[in-house]
Amino acid sequence: MLVALGAVLAVLGAGPAQAAGYRYWSFWEGSGSGWTYATQGPSLVRPDDGAVEGFRFSVSEDSQDSAKPRRAPGFAEICADTPAKDGTKRIALVIDPGTASDAPAGETPPAPRTACARVSPDASAAEALAAVAKPLRYSSDAMLCAITGYPASGCGEQVSGDGHATPAASAPASPAATGSGGSGGGPSAGVLVGIGAVLLLGIAAVVQARRRRG
């Protein structure tokens, strides 16, 4: 019983230390109150004229942990030099490549920047981004991997607590990654399943010990 209980405590105690994040571009929608993590991917969102869309590169476990763009959304300021034009719409974009601690090994993040995309009325946020931030790089499953060529390599790889990437991993299901909605909470599910399995083993050991005593 003590062995089983010790195993349970070891798993519970090791959870936070073993927590891993994913290095990827997250997608945000701006408003007067700040940034909101998008519930749809940029290829599905078709913002109205005057909208502000944000992209932030960082290492995060899921949507709740993801870092927001570090500049406040301000359409009037970003698009001040881009006049309105009939038959088009203007979308303000905030592109934040993140910090040096989030960058892949050997790469330095470029400075955050803003841009005003003037696109067709039915254009998506992804099309607005492509109009001002080429080259973009996507994976074979349509995951956004790089904006204006950053990062030069990698795409949604898992990063351990010590900052090392795990090539075999893939990013959580996030709007920026897949073009669809989702909370991106996948990484924690495996930990919960593992804890549940250990708990069941501990309970079984206790029941068996009591039967032997009886």
Secondary structure, DSSP 8 states (H G I E B T S, - for coil): -HHHHHHHHHHHHHHHHH--EEEEEEEEEEETTEEEE-SS-TTT----TT-EEEEEEEEESSTTT----SS---HHHHTTTS---TT-EEEEEEEE---GGGS-TT------EEEEEEE-TT--HHHHHHHHS---EE-TT--EEEBTTBSSS--S-EE-TTS-EETT------HHHHSS-----HHHHHHHHHHHHHHHHHHHHHHHHHHHH-
